[in-house]
Amino acid sequence: MKNFDFKAYIAIARPDHWFKNGFMVLGILLAFFIEPQLIKTNWYLKVLLGIIVACLVASSNYVINEILDAPKDALHPTKKNRPIPSGRVYLPLAYAEWLILAVIGLSIAYKINMAFFLSALWLWVMGFFYNVPPFRTKDIPYLDVLTEAINNPIRLFLGWFVLITNKIPPLSLVVAYWMAGAFFMAAKRFAEYRMIGDPERAAKYRKSFAHYTEERLLISIFYYAIFCAFFLGIFIVRYHLELLLCVPLLAGFFAYYLKIAFRDNSPVQRPEHLYRETGLMLYLGVCFTAFVFLLFVKIPVLYKLFKIIPYNINPLWEF
């Protein structure tokens, strides 16, 4: 073993990807929407612990991803400089890190409640199936996108179950969240494929690229976006019509994201760097603010206009 490089072992856990656990926020907001009285509890302590669990379990998945992807990463123009392909990590220690992170995260999750634990275990199991042969769904066209994107609704469940244990969140929104994740993952694949610029070399780097083409990826992106919109519409009509006012903003965000995916060497292929896209981040902030505001208000005129019976939830504000 070469000199121990502590930073390399931190790097393969990808703390810069922990922002993805922000997808728990929708589950947390949804819990407050369904049960507003939760705001009077010590919810923030549970949420903090839940986020820690999500980070640990996700990092376990990232470690095994780094280990098993290393031979392919060595063929990539930029990923060849990662800790394992560049030889800065001792593999037995990396495998130990993978297991230790999982055990610690799942042990804490078990102490929170059973529903939260099962969701955290599901997140870890999906990481296993996504990365580990003979399953390795990341090598199978379309299934690679769908099995990675399912981490979105799993994180929604984590945010929900850390606060509510005796109900499940609305499945229409769960499916919409899954398809939104698939849209972003397919856009990532599209940007990666375009960046490599050589179908033969792309297939050596990622097996699914042997099937994908720019056209197929673009068609799948539109499919996931439409699928997402349909189930989001079901949720809006069934639970909270006010969110209809947010739809134009959300549609614009999807369009903006796809526009960025078309750039040469697009940052979409590395979502952890998207914070540098000031315009996109500002737009995301506007979308998030509008969504949260509309989620907790009641606008009766909308129900009269569309002749829809309101869902029986007490809003924070009514206009």
HELIX and SHEET records of a PDB file:
HELIX    1   1 PHE A    6  ILE A   12  1                                   7    
HELIX    2   2 PRO A   15  PHE A   23  5                                   9    
HELIX    3   3 MET A   24  ILE A   34  1                                  11    
HELIX    4   4 PRO A   36  LYS A   40  5                                   5    
HELIX    5   5 TRP A   43  ASP A   73  1                                  31    
HELIX    6   6 LYS A   79  ASN A   81  5                                   3    
HELIX    7   7 LEU A   91  ILE A  112  1                                  22    
HELIX    8   8 MET A  114  ASN A  131  1                                  18    
HELIX    9   9 THR A  137  ASP A  139  5                                   3    
HELIX   10  10 LEU A  143  ALA A  149  1                                   7    
HELIX   11  11 ASN A  151  PHE A  161  1                                  11    
HELIX   12  12 LEU A  171  ILE A  196  1                                  26    
HELIX   13  13 PRO A  199  TYR A  205  1                                   7    
HELIX   14  14 LYS A  207  ALA A  210  5                                   4    
HELIX   15  15 GLU A  214  TYR A  239  1                                  26    
HELIX   16  16 LEU A  241  CYS A  246  5                                   6    
HELIX   17  17 VAL A  247  ALA A  261  1                                  15    
HELIX   18  18 PRO A  267  GLN A  269  5                                   3    
HELIX   19  19 PRO A  271  ARG A  276  5                                   6    
HELIX   20  20 THR A  278  LEU A  295  1                                  18    
HELIX   21  21 PRO A  300  PHE A  306  1                                   7    
SHEET    1   A 2 VAL A 297  LYS A 298  0                                        
SHEET    2   A 2 TRP A 317  GLU A 318  1                                        
END                                                                             
